[in-house]
Amino acid sequence: MKKNGTSRVVNWDFAIQLMKIVFTPDYHYELAKEEAGTKRGAYINCGDGYWHELGKGVVNIDPGFDAVKKNKNWIY
């Protein structure tokens, strides 16, 4: 896995939790970009070739689990 250009090995339990955080929210592809956003914001590329802005193009679908906030915390 890479974060800020640095690779690291993660254990399986951590990887499962990370995948849950990344893939739980709803991704609106009509708002996705092919390049990282240039405006201030939190963007994620989840491996689909597009950049999604958290909170705009990526929204929570489960009111009991704030995956968008957890993604922002992971990024920053």
Secondary structure, DSSP 8 states (H G I E B T S, - for coil): -EETTEE----HHHHHHHHHHHHSSEE-GGG-BSS---SSS-EE--SSS-BEEBTTTEE-S-TT--HHHHHHHHH-
